[in-house]
């Protein structure tokens, strides 16, 4: 639990860090989803 507390403290002092981290995670997941769908489409076309 100790590791989570410093993160909460940082987010309370600088909320923009949490926004940036959330944005990066969202973009990474969105990009991964698009990449997976593109890969699945190419596999469907080839078979």
C-alpha positions as CSV (number, residue, x, y, z in Angstrom):
1,X,0.0,0.0,0.0
2,X,2.9,2.3,0.6
3,X,3.7,2.6,-3.1
4,X,0.2,3.8,-3.9
5,X,0.4,6.6,-1.3
6,X,3.2,8.6,-2.9
7,X,1.3,8.5,-6.2
8,X,-1.9,9.9,-4.5
9,X,0.2,12.6,-2.8
10,X,1.8,13.7,-6.2
11,X,-1.7,13.7,-7.9
12,X,-3.1,15.9,-5.1
13,X,-0.2,18.4,-5.4
14,X,0.0,18.4,-9.3
15,X,-3.3,17.2,-10.8
16,X,-2.0,17.9,-14.4
17,X,0.3,14.9,-14.0
18,X,-2.7,12.6,-13.5
19,X,-4.3,14.2,-16.6
20,X,-1.2,13.6,-18.7
21,X,-0.8,10.0,-17.5
22,X,-4.5,9.3,-18.1
23,X,-4.3,10.8,-21.6
24,X,-1.2,8.7,-22.4
25,X,-2.9,5.5,-21.2
26,X,-6.1,6.3,-23.2
27,X,-4.1,6.9,-26.4
28,X,-2.0,3.8,-25.9
29,X,-5.2,1.6,-25.4
30,X,-6.9,3.3,-28.4
31,X,-3.8,2.8,-30.6
32,X,-3.5,-0.8,-29.5
33,X,-7.1,-1.5,-30.3
34,X,-6.8,0.1,-33.8
35,X,-3.6,-1.9,-34.4
36,X,-5.2,-5.2,-33.3
37,X,-8.2,-4.6,-35.5
38,X,-6.0,-3.8,-38.5
39,X,-4.0,-7.0,-37.8
40,X,-7.2,-9.0,-37.6
41,X,-8.4,-7.5,-40.9
42,X,-5.2,-8.4,-42.7
43,X,-5.3,-11.9,-41.3
44,X,-8.9,-12.3,-42.5
45,X,-8.0,-11.1,-46.0
46,X,-5.0,-13.4,-46.4
47,X,-6.9,-16.6,-45.5
